Amino acid sequence: MSRSADDVDRLIDAYASRRIDRRTFLQRSVALGVSASALLAACGGEEEGAAPELDTALLRIHLDEDIENLDPAIQPGHADGNVASSIFQNLVSFKPGTYDPVNELAEAWNGSEDGLRWDFTVKKGVQFHKGYGEMTAEDVKFSFERIAGLTKPKLESPYAGDWAALKVVEVKDQYSGTVILKEPFAALMTTTIPQQAGEIVSKKAVTELGDKFGTSPVGTGPYEFTEWKRKQRVSLKRFAQNENVVDFADPPPWKAIDFVVIGEDNPTVIALETGELDFAVLPTSAIDRVEGSGDFNVTSKTTLNYNWIGMNVLHENLRDKNVRLAVRYGIDVPSIVEAAFDGRWEQATGILPPGMPIGYWEDAPKYERDVEQSKQYLSDAGAEGMKLVMSVTADEPGAETVAEIVQANLNEVGFDIQVDVQEGGVFAQAEKEANAKKQLFYTGFTTNPDPSWSTVWFTCDQVDVWNWMSWCNEEYSRLDKEAVRTAEPEKRNEIYIRMQELMDEDVVAVWVAWPTDYFGTKKGIKPSIAPDGDYDAWSFTTA
Amino acid sequence: MAGYLLKRLTMTLVVVVVVMVFLSVLVHLVPGEPASIILGPRASESLIAIVREEMKLDEPIHVQVWDFVTGALQGDLGRDFLSRAPVSELILDALPHTIVLAVVAMAVATLVGIPLGVYAATRPNTIIDRVTAVISVSFITMPYYIAGLFLLLLFSLHWNLFPAVGAGSFSDPVDYLRHLVLPAAALALTWIGYIARLVRTSMLEVMGANYIRTARAFGLRERVVFYKYALKNAIIPTVAVVSVGLGELMGGAVFVEVIFTRPGLGSLAVEAIVARNFPVLQGTVLVIALVYVFANLVADLSYRLLDPRIRVEEVAAA
């Protein structure tokens, strides 16, 4: 073999094993005097019919924070979930980009009329990664009962709440069994089974690997875990053995996926522009720039998350409803959305956005700023010149701008607003002493595609914990429990709308925005974005 | 010399123990309930209790101090609560990247700063000297993160010469070096300015000394006078500053690591603070402090090795 042929082989090896990035690969191929596209094809890159610039050897996806633990029972952050969704599969999942349930690992999945018994049969021949053998009903039992805290030794999972209703999983034979609940649980088929708490792990791998399972995960998904370089990237490679399991989406075209960790906005956009990323979540300030370059498609999705200005009703300054009404009518929400989010987020009118499958309150009032009315309420309360502290954290995007506008708006009405910008950990304390100090605050909560995960934080038993408004409404709390046990979607819908009406009547929040996520994708790639703005890398396809 | 070394090492040990005590008390000084911040809103009370127990948050402070100090002395810095990995493993992963970054940045700063300072000193009060002064002061006043962003925009985005993010892999040194160029340059700029000004001032001071006048009177060439006799003495303060500067750069690297998305002690510490991941924070800060203390020790010793007058004074005093 000639020297240059050796060099070419070494170059291909280096790229295929990801010891060099794509740019280096292209530069070195030019230096060797060979066609870069021919080499990419040699790497398993271009497939017939694909765009000439697009190679399918490696897809590079942006992670805005590093992973910590990919174990479905632990997964502390959203980055863990974004990576894990390509490694693990569920009995029933959502069709990519929708909330339409489809059987994934389940051959059959049927619930009893009372919603307490769910019979399942798993597909035969589904293999776990890394030679951990065939997936069986025993693995299903282990995966669910482990998160619920029913296995020995007992695991304390932060997601035990997803399986709080689980009584037991009975195994009938190697491939079938029954999930038995203690009580009906409406979120079972919206957030538990199809999402992270329903991901199936290998019992053998968890037992063998122990604590290391979180950083050496074993699932059945389209991609298997290969390497984690802390603060740099997580690498997955395509797992061909289970290609026939998913019949509701195209087979993944990429041989490997790298999740590239970049925490800051500017470097993320630069990395996208320099070709070091194929897909990134964009800050709103970069949308025009990325769109204008002509090399990327920008798509958006309004999330299910909600941002609001809360009022602590137990604080002496805000006990009087007239003061809270003065705040409601004194704040110009459209200006906030325009200034803090470049007008690119949707103005919120309640806790549940239109994208939430159940509970969107279509007729919710959209309050407009009315200075005179606000002054009147303030006067009725006898609180002209009242000093109020508005606390925010710089960790929340746009929070300081929100605070500035609120300060200007309310000072004009007759308040005296002091802005307190706090460090993230200090702001997010969920304990009695810290909550008692809060007056006005601006924050945002993330959620899942079931309204119960949005409303649960404002019940009476969350006062002194995550209910920073310290608002205790017995009817709201009762309805929250009732909705979780109600199976009929129409009935649930009514309950959640009533709960939002109660929040509105008691004037505990000024709803600001339902955040919208923007994604920059290299042309030739079609991303798969769920209705809540989450993405599944395994179901990205070539355009 | 042996006595001095023993005294300095004892002092170093005391400083390290004080740092460890401070770090174990740190958990109680930082506001916020660490267990609930680490675990998030969906954690049950029993899970929070387990983490508090594992972090020993309910133990008396003196027990926590003792456990941390004795553990650290045995190389056990605890476990990261999220990934379940030993903290020492996280630090060993990150430390080489930060050390390489700091050492290369200081080497670049020294190699550019010293000639720049000497060049300015050979032409005092000329336009070249003033231009050098403006450049040096500009570099000194430029924060690391501003320099980093400028370099990213120019050399990565505009000219597409170097990668924008990541550190590459040690198994591919060429690729690793390509990833290192911009972060090292961002860190080096400030120190280029600082060293250039320091060398210039030292050189001008030395050039007025009697032995330089004598060398010139002997008819030695100006280049020999400058580089063989003047620079040798003028460089002593710079060596000390460079040694201490290495420790400083370990801390300064945090901004550059964040901007260039490099793994390293700085970014590890920042994330640990945000997440209240105290075992990781304590371990990281301890290692940075150790490097700083060690760099100070090296600076002190190098001073004595380079300047015979210090040794003579010590002997005379004895």
Interface residues (C-beta under 8 A of the other chain):
Chain A: A14 R19 I20 D21 R23 T24 D66 E68 N69 I74 P76 E156 S157 P158 Y159 A160 G161 D211 K212 G214 T215 K229 R230 K231 Q232 R233 V260 V261 I262 G263 E264 N266 P267 I270 A271 E273 T274 E276 D395 G424 G425 V426 A428 Q429 A430 E431 W457 V465 W466
Chain B: V30 P31 G32 E33 S36 I37 I38 L39 G40 P41 R42 A43 S44 S46 L47 I50 D80 L82 S83 R84 A85 L90 D93 A94 L149 L152 L153 S156 L157 N160 P163 A164 V165 G166 A167 S169 S171 D172 D175 R178 V258 I259 F260 T261 R262 P263 G264 S267 L268 E271 I273 V274 A275 R276
